[in-house]
Structures are given as C-alpha cells and as structure tokens.
Amino acid sequence: MAFSDNSRQSLIPSFLYSSKMLIDLDHLTANRNPILPSASSPLSISSSSSTSKKSFVIPAPSEPGKIELYSPAYYAACTAGGILSCGLTHMAVTPLDLVKCNMQIDPAKYKSISSGFGVLLKEQGVRGFFRGWVPTLLGYSAQGACKYGFYEFFKKYYSDIAGPEFSAKYKTLIYLAGSASAEVIADIALCPFEAVKVRVQTQPGFARGLSDGLPKFVKSEGALGLYKGIVPLWGRQIPYTMMKFASFETIVELLYKHAIPTPKDQCSKSFQLGVSFAGGYVAGVLCAIVSHPADNLVSFLNNAKGATVGDAVKKLGLWGLFTRGLPLRIVMIGTLTGAQWGLYDAFKVFAGLPTTGGITPAPAATVPAKV
C-alpha cells in the first residue's frame, strides 16, 4: 500500500518523529537516478567503498525527521498501532463474540453456531448482533494500547538485561516474558469494559450498552465488582498473549528462513504484510486453544452474580470447560489475530518502521579506521 509524501505529512502527527534513524530503501530506489541532496535536505545518502545506500526521512509538518527505534516516539507509534489493531478488529467480530458468549452461558438454548445466530436474529433482530460494541471497542482499544506498547518496551528492556548473547540465544523467553508483563497491565485496562460487555451481551434487557450498563453494573455489584473477573481474565489473556507474540515471532522467522527464498529486506512491503497476516492467523489458532478454558470461566463469572470458579467447573464440567464454544473461538481468534498483526504492521510501515518479526540480522562488524 503506497502513500504519497503529502499524505504522510497530513496524516501522521509530528510527535511520532525524531531525526536520528534512517530507513534503508535500496530496493525502492534501485531503478531511479540518484539525487544528491543539499546539507539541509531531508533526503540522505550514505555510501561506502563498495555499496551506496540511499535513505530518506519522512518529514513531519513542521520539521524533517523520523522515528528512532526504541525512542519515546517509537513506543508511542506502537501504542497507536495497538489501539487501531485491537479495537477495530474486536469490534468487527462482535457478532461472533456475542454468539460465542451465549453458547458458553446457555448451551441448551444456543446449541451451535448456526442455531445461535438464528436465535439472536429471531429474538433481537439484526441490531442485536452488535449489542455491546461500544465497551468492546473502548475496552480492547485500551488493551491493545498497553499490549503492543508495553510488549515493545519490555522486549527491549529484558533484552538489555540479558545482554546481546543471551537475548539472541534465548529470544523466545524474551518474547514470552515481554508479552506476559505487557498483558498484566493491559488486562487491568480491559477488565471493567469486559465485565459490562459480557453482562450486556448475555442478559437481554440488562442494558443497551456501556452508558447505561456501567452505572447499573456498579450499582448492582459495586465498583470492585468490575474487577471480579480479573484473575480468570489474566488466566485467559496472559497465556493467549504469550502464545500470540512468541509463536508469531517464531512463525514469521521460520517463514522467512525456510519458506520464502527472498530475504525479508528485499520483499515488498505488501508481501511482508501478507506474511504478518498468515503468521498471525496460525498464532491465533494456537492462542484460542490454550486460553479457551479461562475464556469460559470469564464468561460464566461475569454473567452470574456471586458465581465462583468452583460453580463454573461444577456446571460446565472439565470437558465443557475446554471444548464449549471452541470451534467458533478458533475461527474468531484466528481471523482476529491475523487481522491484528496485519493492521499493526501496516501502521508501522505507514509510520516508516519495519514490520514485526523475521530473521534478526547479525551485528555489524566493526571496521577499523584507516590511519
């Protein structure tokens, strides 16, 4: 997806830029005549004795510059990408989520995916399929901001603690630790919205949405009741997110290493985004499987006042805890996760950053200065 310089200037806010890092665009400018810039030009060309690299900086409206990796502006860009990727995708699959939650709460009435849609359509009409979309959009936007922003932060933080040798050797552990740390924070932001969403979606007549559902929920269960499901939510989301990030990073690296003959930096941006979606979809299927029992617990606890984990296990049974609503959730989470990684990396490309994952380049060799 290509954007003109004017569109970049008008759509990207200036706070997302710094002026230190340059993006290598050899493959984009190979067929063009080189342009030698003046000292004040935002176009920068660097050369060596054997190769010539042409790089450019994306100018902000007020000053030339671009995002420096691991700068505050970089984390701000990742946070913004997380808001877009999680909020929009979760809102888009609200109908699937609605059927899934009702299958978990009332399996006698919502026996299958097709019958679940039929019951909802008959009882609530087409508008009923999007009940609870506002807490879904706001809750998962807040979660996405923390999930992606803090993941990038903790990944760098733990890599720095481990050092170059150990962070490269045990990079999967870095992915797991970074994603788990980020999700702990992200779920604190999500939990109140998730509680209201489940109650609105599974109890017809409780409320129309967030504006009337939140005060009613607080009046009924107290403010702390909004966090009644935080432990099961952590139990669902932390394994989910660990699998989501670690498996995605690993899958994308394996694809570029074994399945794609062209090095990542020579692939087009659109191709890289396709790899992000494919890797995200496979990661999403794995996420759905490992986090599904906790998802059933969250739906059960947020639907029934005063319910406990023991009540959920007793009513659903262990087999039901692991399998009830699983096929629908695999479809939903696979599509959702693939779309999230696609949107997240598309935003990073738009902001002038590299896509996530791929083979980590070897450290550049230090060339001794000529005397």
Buried (B, 14 or more C-beta within 10 A) or exposed (E): EEEEEEEBBEEBEEEBBBBEBBBBEEEEBEEEEEEEEEEEEBBBBEEEEEEEBBBBBBBBEEEBBBBBEBBEBBBBBBBBBBBBBBBBBBBBBBBBBBBBBBBBBBBEEBEEBEEBBEBBEEEBEEEBBBBBBBBBBBBBBBBBBBBBBBBBBBBBBBBEEBEEEEBBEBBEBBBBBBBBBBBBBBBBBBBBBBBBBBBBBBBEEBBEBBEEBBEBBBEEBEEEBBBBBBBBBBBBBBBBBBBBBBBBBBBBBBBBEEEBEEEBBEBEBEBBBEBBBBBBBBBBBBBBBBBBBBBBBBBBBBBBEEBEBEEBBEEBEEEBBEBBBBEBBBBBBBBBBBBBBBBBBBBBBBBBBBBBBBBEEEEEEEEEEEE
